């Protein structure tokens, strides 16, 4: 992100696509976009962070079990 020391996104805040791109490049986080696969097509487009999660469940193809991954996940929608 453009602000030094920023290590999280805040729900209710808008960010440019290029800032979200920078954030996920430097942080272990997941972005879920309501804009399908167009999240990074326009670097100047604004997105609103609507939800933040501490982690998520993921199915393992190795053993068929479901595991909780402690990894920040954010839902973003086109503003």
Secondary structure, DSSP 8 states (H G I E B T S, - for coil): --STT--S--TT-EEEHHHHHHHHHHSSEEEEETTTT-TTTSTT-EEEEEEEES-EEEE-TTTS-EEEE--EEEEEEE-
